[in-house]
Amino acid sequence: AVVSTQSTGIIVTKTLAASVNELALLLFFWFIGVIIFGSIMYYLEFSEDSKFTSILQSSWWAVVTMSTVGYGDMVPQTPFGKLVASVCMMFSMIVIALPVTVIVSKFTRVYAKYKDKL
């Protein structure tokens, strides 16, 4: 059976509804990571010529780094800052990867149920 565009929206909506807990956990850990890594980076990189001028500004760096966008507008200069940046990147990959497998599993179940109804 062929799945139409309208039914694709239904499948995605049901999958997201079934994955609310996983998505909430993902956002929670991501937010905690932003606060922790932003704070650490501020204390490691703060200086007169640094762009890490506040914890809020450093949290912006953490958001960009953890979302894998990496604008390059703020870059750590110290060896410990670079180490923390590497740990931040690895943390974000783990935080994003773990719930994705559960969400894909739920998508497969929802799709199979929908296909059986056709």
C-alpha positions as CSV (number, residue, x, y, z in Angstrom):
1,A,0.0,0.0,0.0
2,V,1.2,3.5,-0.8
3,V,1.3,6.1,1.9
4,S,-0.1,9.5,0.9
5,T,1.2,12.9,2.0
6,Q,-1.8,13.3,4.4
7,S,-1.2,10.0,6.0
8,T,2.5,10.8,6.4
9,G,1.5,13.8,8.5
10,I,-0.7,11.6,10.6
11,I,2.1,9.1,11.1
12,V,4.6,11.7,12.1
13,T,2.1,13.4,14.4
14,K,1.4,10.1,16.2
15,T,5.1,9.3,16.4
16,L,5.8,12.7,18.0
17,A,2.9,12.2,20.4
18,A,4.2,8.8,21.4
19,S,7.7,10.2,21.9
20,V,6.9,13.2,24.1
21,N,8.8,11.7,27.1
22,E,11.9,11.1,25.0
23,L,11.8,14.5,23.4
24,A,11.3,16.2,26.8
25,L,14.3,14.2,28.2
26,L,16.4,15.3,25.2
27,L,15.5,19.0,25.7
28,F,16.2,18.7,29.4
29,F,19.7,17.2,29.0
30,W,20.4,19.6,26.2
31,F,19.5,22.6,28.3
32,I,21.5,21.3,31.3
33,G,24.5,20.8,28.9
34,V,24.1,24.4,27.7
35,I,24.2,25.8,31.2
36,I,27.1,23.6,32.4
37,F,29.3,24.0,29.3
38,G,28.5,27.7,29.0
39,S,29.5,28.3,32.6
40,I,32.7,26.2,32.4
41,M,33.7,27.9,29.2
42,Y,33.1,31.4,30.6
43,Y,35.4,30.7,33.6
44,L,38.1,29.1,31.4
45,E,38.1,31.6,28.5
46,F,37.2,35.0,30.1
47,S,39.8,37.7,29.4
48,E,39.9,41.2,28.0
49,D,40.3,40.1,24.4
50,S,37.9,37.1,24.6
51,K,34.4,37.0,23.2
52,F,33.3,34.9,26.2
53,T,32.3,38.0,28.1
54,S,29.4,36.5,30.2
55,I,27.9,33.2,31.0
56,L,24.9,34.1,28.8
57,Q,27.3,34.8,25.9
58,S,29.2,31.6,26.6
59,S,25.9,29.7,26.7
60,W,25.3,31.0,23.1
61,W,28.5,29.3,22.2
62,A,27.3,26.1,23.9
63,V,24.0,26.2,22.0
64,V,25.8,26.7,18.7
65,T,28.4,23.9,19.5
66,M,25.8,21.4,20.8
67,S,23.5,21.9,17.8
68,T,26.5,21.2,15.5
69,V,26.0,24.5,13.7
70,G,29.4,25.8,14.7
71,Y,29.3,29.4,13.4
72,G,32.9,30.1,14.4
73,D,32.1,33.5,15.9
74,M,33.4,32.3,19.3
75,V,36.3,29.9,19.5
76,P,38.1,28.7,22.7
77,Q,41.8,29.8,22.8
78,T,43.2,28.0,25.8
79,P,44.1,24.3,25.8
80,F,41.5,23.6,28.6
81,G,38.9,25.5,26.7
82,K,39.5,23.4,23.6
83,L,39.3,20.2,25.8
84,V,36.0,21.4,27.2
85,A,34.8,22.2,23.7
86,S,35.6,18.6,22.6
87,V,33.8,17.1,25.6
88,C,30.8,19.4,24.8
89,M,30.6,18.2,21.2
90,M,30.8,14.5,22.3
91,F,28.2,15.1,25.0
92,S,25.8,16.7,22.4
93,M,26.2,13.8,20.0
94,I,25.3,11.3,22.8
95,V,22.4,13.4,24.0
96,I,21.0,13.6,20.5
97,A,21.7,10.0,19.4
98,L,20.3,8.1,22.3
99,P,16.6,9.3,22.1
100,V,16.7,9.2,18.3
101,T,16.9,5.4,18.3
102,V,13.8,5.2,20.5
103,I,11.9,7.7,18.4
104,V,12.7,5.8,15.2
105,S,11.6,2.5,16.9
106,K,8.3,4.2,17.8
107,F,8.0,5.5,14.2
108,T,8.4,2.0,12.9
109,R,5.6,0.7,15.2
110,V,3.2,3.6,14.3
111,Y,3.9,3.1,10.6
112,A,3.3,-0.7,10.8
113,K,0.0,-0.2,12.6
114,Y,-1.1,2.4,10.0
115,K,-0.1,0.2,7.2
116,D,-2.0,-2.8,8.7
117,K,-5.2,-0.6,8.8
118,L,-4.9,0.1,5.0
